[in-house]
C-alpha cells in the first residue's frame, strides 16, 4: 500500500533546496566579484605609483 502524499512538506523541501542553491550561487558570484575588484585595485595602485613620484 503506497503512502499518503504530503504535498506541503514536499513543496517546502523543494523551496528550501532552491533557496540554498540560490544562496550558494550568490555567494560564489560576490566572491568572484570581490576577487576581480581586488585585482583591478592592485593594477591601479601599480600604475599610480610612477605618476605620484613625478
mmCIF file of the N, C-alpha and C atoms, coordinates in Angstrom:
data_MODEL
# 
_entry.id   MODEL 
# 
loop_
_atom_site.group_PDB 
_atom_site.id 
_atom_site.type_symbol 
_atom_site.label_atom_id 
_atom_site.label_alt_id 
_atom_site.label_comp_id 
_atom_site.label_asym_id 
_atom_site.label_entity_id 
_atom_site.label_seq_id 
_atom_site.pdbx_PDB_ins_code 
_atom_site.Cartn_x 
_atom_site.Cartn_y 
_atom_site.Cartn_z 
_atom_site.occupancy 
_atom_site.B_iso_or_equiv 
_atom_site.pdbx_formal_charge 
_atom_site.auth_seq_id 
_atom_site.auth_comp_id 
_atom_site.auth_asym_id 
_atom_site.auth_atom_id 
_atom_site.pdbx_PDB_model_num 
ATOM 1   N N  . UNK A 1 1  ? 0.842  -1.169 0.000   1.00 0.00 ? 1  UNK A N  1 
ATOM 2   C CA . UNK A 1 1  ? 0.000  0.000  0.000   1.00 0.00 ? 1  UNK A CA 1 
ATOM 3   C C  . UNK A 1 1  ? 0.899  1.249  0.000   1.00 0.00 ? 1  UNK A C  1 
ATOM 4   N N  . UNK A 1 2  ? 0.732  2.137  -0.963  1.00 0.00 ? 2  UNK A N  1 
ATOM 5   C CA . UNK A 1 2  ? 1.569  3.341  -1.027  1.00 0.00 ? 2  UNK A CA 1 
ATOM 6   C C  . UNK A 1 2  ? 1.228  4.330  0.087   1.00 0.00 ? 2  UNK A C  1 
ATOM 7   N N  . UNK A 1 3  ? 2.200  5.143  0.405   1.00 0.00 ? 3  UNK A N  1 
ATOM 8   C CA . UNK A 1 3  ? 1.982  6.133  1.462   1.00 0.00 ? 3  UNK A CA 1 
ATOM 9   C C  . UNK A 1 3  ? 1.135  7.292  0.944   1.00 0.00 ? 3  UNK A C  1 
ATOM 10  N N  . UNK A 1 4  ? 0.535  7.984  1.869   1.00 0.00 ? 4  UNK A N  1 
ATOM 11  C CA . UNK A 1 4  ? -0.263 9.159  1.522   1.00 0.00 ? 4  UNK A CA 1 
ATOM 12  C C  . UNK A 1 4  ? 0.692  10.323 1.242   1.00 0.00 ? 4  UNK A C  1 
ATOM 13  N N  . UNK A 1 5  ? 0.554  11.006 0.110   1.00 0.00 ? 5  UNK A N  1 
ATOM 14  C CA . UNK A 1 5  ? 1.471  12.103 -0.206  1.00 0.00 ? 5  UNK A CA 1 
ATOM 15  C C  . UNK A 1 5  ? 1.266  13.304 0.724   1.00 0.00 ? 5  UNK A C  1 
ATOM 16  N N  . UNK A 1 6  ? 2.377  13.915 1.070   1.00 0.00 ? 6  UNK A N  1 
ATOM 17  C CA . UNK A 1 6  ? 2.347  15.108 1.918   1.00 0.00 ? 6  UNK A CA 1 
ATOM 18  C C  . UNK A 1 6  ? 2.875  16.265 1.056   1.00 0.00 ? 6  UNK A C  1 
ATOM 19  N N  . UNK A 1 7  ? 2.003  16.868 0.302   1.00 0.00 ? 7  UNK A N  1 
ATOM 20  C CA . UNK A 1 7  ? 2.387  17.866 -0.682  1.00 0.00 ? 7  UNK A CA 1 
ATOM 21  C C  . UNK A 1 7  ? 3.029  19.098 -0.049  1.00 0.00 ? 7  UNK A C  1 
ATOM 22  N N  . UNK A 1 8  ? 2.531  19.526 1.079   1.00 0.00 ? 8  UNK A N  1 
ATOM 23  C CA . UNK A 1 8  ? 3.094  20.716 1.722   1.00 0.00 ? 8  UNK A CA 1 
ATOM 24  C C  . UNK A 1 8  ? 4.534  20.483 2.158   1.00 0.00 ? 8  UNK A C  1 
ATOM 25  N N  . UNK A 1 9  ? 4.812  19.335 2.723   1.00 0.00 ? 9  UNK A N  1 
ATOM 26  C CA . UNK A 1 9  ? 6.167  19.025 3.151   1.00 0.00 ? 9  UNK A CA 1 
ATOM 27  C C  . UNK A 1 9  ? 7.106  18.926 1.957   1.00 0.00 ? 9  UNK A C  1 
ATOM 28  N N  . UNK A 1 10 ? 6.668  18.236 0.916   1.00 0.00 ? 10 UNK A N  1 
ATOM 29  C CA . UNK A 1 10 ? 7.497  18.088 -0.279  1.00 0.00 ? 10 UNK A CA 1 
ATOM 30  C C  . UNK A 1 10 ? 7.778  19.444 -0.918  1.00 0.00 ? 10 UNK A C  1 
ATOM 31  N N  . UNK A 1 11 ? 6.780  20.285 -0.953  1.00 0.00 ? 11 UNK A N  1 
ATOM 32  C CA . UNK A 1 11 ? 6.950  21.620 -1.515  1.00 0.00 ? 11 UNK A CA 1 
ATOM 33  C C  . UNK A 1 11 ? 7.938  22.434 -0.685  1.00 0.00 ? 11 UNK A C  1 
ATOM 34  N N  . UNK A 1 12 ? 7.835  22.338 0.628   1.00 0.00 ? 12 UNK A N  1 
ATOM 35  C CA . UNK A 1 12 ? 8.746  23.084 1.493   1.00 0.00 ? 12 UNK A CA 1 
ATOM 36  C C  . UNK A 1 12 ? 10.183 22.588 1.316   1.00 0.00 ? 12 UNK A C  1 
ATOM 37  N N  . UNK A 1 13 ? 10.356 21.293 1.103   1.00 0.00 ? 13 UNK A N  1 
ATOM 38  C CA . UNK A 1 13 ? 11.696 20.747 0.877   1.00 0.00 ? 13 UNK A CA 1 
ATOM 39  C C  . UNK A 1 13 ? 12.278 21.252 -0.444  1.00 0.00 ? 13 UNK A C  1 
ATOM 40  N N  . UNK A 1 14 ? 11.456 21.321 -1.484  1.00 0.00 ? 14 UNK A N  1 
ATOM 41  C CA . UNK A 1 14 ? 11.915 21.843 -2.776  1.00 0.00 ? 14 UNK A CA 1 
ATOM 42  C C  . UNK A 1 14 ? 12.276 23.316 -2.659  1.00 0.00 ? 14 UNK A C  1 
ATOM 43  N N  . UNK A 1 15 ? 11.458 24.087 -1.960  1.00 0.00 ? 15 UNK A N  1 
ATOM 44  C CA . UNK A 1 15 ? 11.737 25.508 -1.773  1.00 0.00 ? 15 UNK A CA 1 
ATOM 45  C C  . UNK A 1 15 ? 13.017 25.727 -0.978  1.00 0.00 ? 15 UNK A C  1 
ATOM 46  N N  . UNK A 1 16 ? 13.224 24.897 0.046   1.00 0.00 ? 16 UNK A N  1 
ATOM 47  C CA . UNK A 1 16 ? 14.427 25.006 0.862   1.00 0.00 ? 16 UNK A CA 1 
ATOM 48  C C  . UNK A 1 16 ? 15.674 24.704 0.025   1.00 0.00 ? 16 UNK A C  1 
ATOM 49  N N  . UNK A 1 17 ? 15.624 23.668 -0.794  1.00 0.00 ? 17 UNK A N  1 
ATOM 50  C CA . UNK A 1 17 ? 16.754 23.311 -1.647  1.00 0.00 ? 17 UNK A CA 1 
ATOM 51  C C  . UNK A 1 17 ? 17.031 24.419 -2.659  1.00 0.00 ? 17 UNK A C  1 
ATOM 52  N N  . UNK A 1 18 ? 15.978 24.986 -3.202  1.00 0.00 ? 18 UNK A N  1 
ATOM 53  C CA . UNK A 1 18 ? 16.120 26.067 -4.171  1.00 0.00 ? 18 UNK A CA 1 
ATOM 54  C C  . UNK A 1 18 ? 16.766 27.297 -3.525  1.00 0.00 ? 18 UNK A C  1 
ATOM 55  N N  . UNK A 1 19 ? 16.353 27.629 -2.310  1.00 0.00 ? 19 UNK A N  1 
ATOM 56  C CA . UNK A 1 19 ? 16.910 28.777 -1.601  1.00 0.00 ? 19 UNK A CA 1 
ATOM 57  C C  . UNK A 1 19 ? 18.388 28.556 -1.277  1.00 0.00 ? 19 UNK A C  1 
ATOM 58  N N  . UNK A 1 20 ? 18.752 27.340 -0.885  1.00 0.00 ? 20 UNK A N  1 
ATOM 59  C CA . UNK A 1 20 ? 20.150 27.036 -0.592  1.00 0.00 ? 20 UNK A CA 1 
ATOM 60  C C  . UNK A 1 20 ? 21.010 27.154 -1.845  1.00 0.00 ? 20 UNK A C  1 
ATOM 61  N N  . UNK A 1 21 ? 20.503 26.660 -2.954  1.00 0.00 ? 21 UNK A N  1 
ATOM 62  C CA . UNK A 1 21 ? 21.238 26.732 -4.220  1.00 0.00 ? 21 UNK A CA 1 
ATOM 63  C C  . UNK A 1 21 ? 21.410 28.186 -4.659  1.00 0.00 ? 21 UNK A C  1 
ATOM 64  N N  . UNK A 1 22 ? 20.364 28.978 -4.500  1.00 0.00 ? 22 UNK A N  1 
ATOM 65  C CA . UNK A 1 22 ? 20.410 30.385 -4.867  1.00 0.00 ? 22 UNK A CA 1 
ATOM 66  C C  . UNK A 1 22 ? 21.418 31.139 -3.992  1.00 0.00 ? 22 UNK A C  1 
ATOM 67  N N  . UNK A 1 23 ? 21.445 30.832 -2.704  1.00 0.00 ? 23 UNK A N  1 
ATOM 68  C CA . UNK A 1 23 ? 22.388 31.473 -1.787  1.00 0.00 ? 23 UNK A CA 1 
ATOM 69  C C  . UNK A 1 23 ? 23.827 31.097 -2.142  1.00 0.00 ? 23 UNK A C  1 
ATOM 70  N N  . UNK A 1 24 ? 24.044 29.840 -2.511  1.00 0.00 ? 24 UNK A N  1 
ATOM 71  C CA . UNK A 1 24 ? 25.391 29.401 -2.889  1.00 0.00 ? 24 UNK A CA 1 
ATOM 72  C C  . UNK A 1 24 ? 25.850 30.107 -4.158  1.00 0.00 ? 24 UNK A C  1 
ATOM 73  N N  . UNK A 1 25 ? 24.958 30.260 -5.112  1.00 0.00 ? 25 UNK A N  1 
ATOM 74  C CA . UNK A 1 25 ? 25.307 30.969 -6.350  1.00 0.00 ? 25 UNK A CA 1 
ATOM 75  C C  . UNK A 1 25 ? 25.634 32.431 -6.066  1.00 0.00 ? 25 UNK A C  1 
ATOM 76  N N  . UNK A 1 26 ? 24.833 33.066 -5.226  1.00 0.00 ? 26 UNK A N  1 
ATOM 77  C CA . UNK A 1 26 ? 25.065 34.468 -4.892  1.00 0.00 ? 26 UNK A CA 1 
ATOM 78  C C  . UNK A 1 26 ? 26.401 34.643 -4.180  1.00 0.00 ? 26 UNK A C  1 
ATOM 79  N N  . UNK A 1 27 ? 26.717 33.735 -3.257  1.00 0.00 ? 27 UNK A N  1 
ATOM 80  C CA . UNK A 1 27 ? 27.982 33.798 -2.540  1.00 0.00 ? 27 UNK A CA 1 
ATOM 81  C C  . UNK A 1 27 ? 29.151 33.648 -3.500  1.00 0.00 ? 27 UNK A C  1 
ATOM 82  N N  . UNK A 1 28 ? 29.067 32.694 -4.419  1.00 0.00 ? 28 UNK A N  1 
ATOM 83  C CA . UNK A 1 28 ? 30.139 32.485 -5.391  1.00 0.00 ? 28 UNK A CA 1 
ATOM 84  C C  . UNK A 1 28 ? 30.295 33.710 -6.287  1.00 0.00 ? 28 UNK A C  1 
ATOM 85  N N  . UNK A 1 29 ? 29.181 34.299 -6.683  1.00 0.00 ? 29 UNK A N  1 
ATOM 86  C CA . UNK A 1 29 ? 29.234 35.472 -7.552  1.00 0.00 ? 29 UNK A CA 1 
ATOM 87  C C  . UNK A 1 29 ? 29.876 36.663 -6.842  1.00 0.00 ? 29 UNK A C  1 
ATOM 88  N N  . UNK A 1 30 ? 29.525 36.874 -5.571  1.00 0.00 ? 30 UNK A N  1 
ATOM 89  C CA . UNK A 1 30 ? 30.098 38.002 -4.840  1.00 0.00 ? 30 UNK A CA 1 
ATOM 90  C C  . UNK A 1 30 ? 31.589 37.781 -4.577  1.00 0.00 ? 30 UNK A C  1 
ATOM 91  N N  . UNK A 1 31 ? 31.987 36.541 -4.269  1.00 0.00 ? 31 UNK A N  1 
ATOM 92  C CA . UNK A 1 31 ? 33.403 36.262 -4.062  1.00 0.00 ? 31 UNK A CA 1 
ATOM 93  C C  . UNK A 1 31 ? 34.195 36.497 -5.336  1.00 0.00 ? 31 UNK A C  1 
ATOM 94  N N  . UNK A 1 32 ? 33.648 36.087 -6.462  1.00 0.00 ? 32 UNK A N  1 
ATOM 95  C CA . UNK A 1 32 ? 34.322 36.286 -7.743  1.00 0.00 ? 32 UNK A CA 1 
ATOM 96  C C  . UNK A 1 32 ? 34.434 37.778 -8.049  1.00 0.00 ? 32 UNK A C  1 
ATOM 97  N N  . UNK A 1 33 ? 33.372 38.523 -7.755  1.00 0.00 ? 33 UNK A N  1 
ATOM 98  C CA . UNK A 1 33 ? 33.373 39.962 -7.989  1.00 0.00 ? 33 UNK A CA 1 
ATOM 99  C C  . UNK A 1 33 ? 34.407 40.659 -7.105  1.00 0.00 ? 33 UNK A C  1 
ATOM 100 N N  . UNK A 1 34 ? 34.469 40.262 -5.834  1.00 0.00 ? 34 UNK A N  1 
ATOM 101 C CA . UNK A 1 34 ? 35.440 40.870 -4.923  1.00 0.00 ? 34 UNK A CA 1 
ATOM 102 C C  . UNK A 1 34 ? 36.866 40.560 -5.355  1.00 0.00 ? 34 UNK A C  1 
ATOM 103 N N  . UNK A 1 35 ? 37.111 39.348 -5.821  1.00 0.00 ? 35 UNK A N  1 
ATOM 104 C CA . UNK A 1 35 ? 38.452 38.986 -6.289  1.00 0.00 ? 35 UNK A CA 1 
ATOM 105 C C  . UNK A 1 35 ? 38.821 39.810 -7.513  1.00 0.00 ? 35 UNK A C  1 
ATOM 106 N N  . UNK A 1 36 ? 37.862 39.995 -8.422  1.00 0.00 ? 36 UNK A N  1 
ATOM 107 C CA . UNK A 1 36 ? 38.118 40.782 -9.625  1.00 0.00 ? 36 UNK A CA 1 
ATOM 108 C C  . UNK A 1 36 ? 38.398 42.241 -9.252  1.00 0.00 ? 36 UNK A C  1 
ATOM 109 N N  . UNK A 1 37 ? 37.658 42.779 -8.284  1.00 0.00 ? 37 UNK A N  1 
ATOM 110 C CA . UNK A 1 37 ? 37.879 44.159 -7.849  1.00 0.00 ? 37 UNK A CA 1 
ATOM 111 C C  . UNK A 1 37 ? 39.240 44.308 -7.178  1.00 0.00 ? 37 UNK A C  1 
ATOM 112 N N  . UNK A 1 38 ? 39.644 43.298 -6.414  1.00 0.00 ? 38 UNK A N  1 
ATOM 113 C CA . UNK A 1 38 ? 40.942 43.348 -5.741  1.00 0.00 ? 38 UNK A CA 1 
ATOM 114 C C  . UNK A 1 38 ? 42.069 43.355 -6.763  1.00 0.00 ? 38 UNK A C  1 
ATOM 115 N N  . UNK A 1 39 ? 41.946 42.531 -7.792  1.00 0.00 ? 39 UNK A N  1 
ATOM 116 C CA . UNK A 1 39 ? 42.969 42.507 -8.836  1.00 0.00 ? 39 UNK A CA 1 
ATOM 117 C C  . UNK A 1 39 ? 43.009 43.829 -9.590  1.00 0.00 ? 39 UNK A C  1 
ATOM 118 N N  . UNK A 1 40 ? 41.861 44.406 -9.858  1.00 0.00 ? 40 UNK A N  1 
ATOM 119 C CA . UNK A 1 40 ? 41.800 45.694 -10.539 1.00 0.00 ? 40 UNK A CA 1 
ATOM 120 C C  . UNK A 1 40 ? 42.392 46.785 -9.653  1.00 0.00 ? 40 UNK A C  1 
ATOM 121 N N  . UNK A 1 41 ? 42.154 46.705 -8.368  1.00 0.00 ? 41 UNK A N  1 
ATOM 122 C CA . UNK A 1 41 ? 42.709 47.689 -7.434  1.00 0.00 ? 41 UNK A CA 1 
ATOM 123 C C  . UNK A 1 41 ? 44.217 47.627 -7.366  1.00 0.00 ? 41 UNK A C  1 
ATOM 124 N N  . UNK A 1 42 ? 44.776 46.424 -7.431  1.00 0.00 ? 42 UNK A N  1 
ATOM 125 C CA . UNK A 1 42 ? 46.231 46.282 -7.423  1.00 0.00 ? 42 UNK A CA 1 
ATOM 126 C C  . UNK A 1 42 ? 46.827 46.848 -8.694  1.00 0.00 ? 42 UNK A C  1 
ATOM 127 N N  . UNK A 1 43 ? 46.186 46.639 -9.814  1.00 0.00 ? 43 UNK A N  1 
ATOM 128 C CA . UNK A 1 43 ? 46.669 47.161 -11.090 1.00 0.00 ? 43 UNK A CA 1 
ATOM 129 C C  . UNK A 1 43 ? 46.653 48.675 -11.109 1.00 0.00 ? 43 UNK A C  1 
ATOM 130 N N  . UNK A 1 44 ? 45.609 49.276 -10.549 1.00 0.00 ? 44 UNK A N  1 
ATOM 131 C CA . UNK A 1 44 ? 45.521 50.731 -10.489 1.00 0.00 ? 44 UNK A CA 1 
ATOM 132 C C  . UNK A 1 44 ? 46.568 51.299 -9.552  1.00 0.00 ? 44 UNK A C  1 
ATOM 133 N N  . UNK A 1 45 ? 46.822 50.639 -8.441  1.00 0.00 ? 45 UNK A N  1 
ATOM 134 C CA . UNK A 1 45 ? 47.806 51.120 -7.487  1.00 0.00 ? 45 UNK A CA 1 
ATOM 135 C C  . UNK A 1 45 ? 49.201 51.104 -8.094  1.00 0.00 ? 45 UNK A C  1 
ATOM 136 N N  . UNK A 1 46 ? 49.525 50.085 -8.863  1.00 0.00 ? 46 UNK A N  1 
ATOM 137 C CA . UNK A 1 46 ? 50.823 49.997 -9.512  1.00 0.00 ? 46 UNK A CA 1 
ATOM 138 C C  . UNK A 1 46 ? 50.978 51.072 -10.576 1.00 0.00 ? 46 UNK A C  1 
ATOM 139 N N  . UNK A 1 47 ? 49.924 51.351 -11.322 1.00 0.00 ? 47 UNK A N  1 
ATOM 140 C CA . UNK A 1 47 ? 50.013 52.369 -12.379 1.00 0.00 ? 47 UNK A CA 1 
ATOM 141 C C  . UNK A 1 47 ? 50.052 53.774 -11.785 1.00 0.00 ? 47 UNK A C  1 
ATOM 142 N N  . UNK A 1 48 ? 49.497 53.980 -10.602 1.00 0.00 ? 48 UNK A N  1 
ATOM 143 C CA . UNK A 1 48 ? 49.505 55.298 -9.975  1.00 0.00 ? 48 UNK A CA 1 
ATOM 144 C C  . UNK A 1 48 ? 50.843 55.615 -9.310  1.00 0.00 ? 48 UNK A C  1 
ATOM 145 N N  . UNK A 1 49 ? 51.601 54.613 -8.914  1.00 0.00 ? 49 UNK A N  1 
ATOM 146 C CA . UNK A 1 49 ? 52.841 54.860 -8.206  1.00 0.00 ? 49 UNK A CA 1 
ATOM 147 C C  . UNK A 1 49 ? 53.839 55.700 -9.002  1.00 0.00 ? 49 UNK A C  1 
ATOM 148 N N  . UNK A 1 50 ? 54.130 55.412 -10.273 1.00 0.00 ? 50 UNK A N  1 
ATOM 149 C CA . UNK A 1 50 ? 55.091 56.240 -11.007 1.00 0.00 ? 50 UNK A CA 1 
ATOM 150 C C  . UNK A 1 50 ? 54.594 57.678 -11.205 1.00 0.00 ? 50 UNK A C  1 
ATOM 151 N N  . UNK A 1 51 ? 53.298 57.860 -11.358 1.00 0.00 ? 51 UNK A N  1 
ATOM 152 C CA . UNK A 1 51 ? 52.756 59.202 -11.552 1.00 0.00 ? 51 UNK A CA 1 
ATOM 153 C C  . UNK A 1 51 ? 52.939 60.037 -10.297 1.00 0.00 ? 51 UNK A C  1 
ATOM 154 N N  . UNK A 1 52 ? 52.851 59.429 -9.138  1.00 0.00 ? 52 UNK A N  1 
ATOM 155 C CA . UNK A 1 52 ? 52.982 60.166 -7.891  1.00 0.00 ? 52 UNK A CA 1 
ATOM 156 C C  . UNK A 1 52 ? 54.422 60.572 -7.649  1.00 0.00 ? 52 UNK A C  1 
ATOM 157 N N  . UNK A 1 53 ? 55.387 59.851 -8.209  1.00 0.00 ? 53 UNK A N  1 
ATOM 158 C CA . UNK A 1 53 ? 56.793 60.151 -7.993  1.00 0.00 ? 53 UNK A CA 1 
ATOM 159 C C  . UNK A 1 53 ? 57.259 61.353 -8.799  1.00 0.00 ? 53 UNK A C  1 
ATOM 160 N N  . UNK A 1 54 ? 56.566 61.724 -9.856  1.00 0.00 ? 54 UNK A N  1 
ATOM 161 C CA . UNK A 1 54 ? 56.978 62.860 -10.700 1.00 0.00 ? 54 UNK A CA 1 
ATOM 162 C C  . UNK A 1 54 ? 56.860 64.164 -10.020 1.00 0.00 ? 54 UNK A C  1 
# 
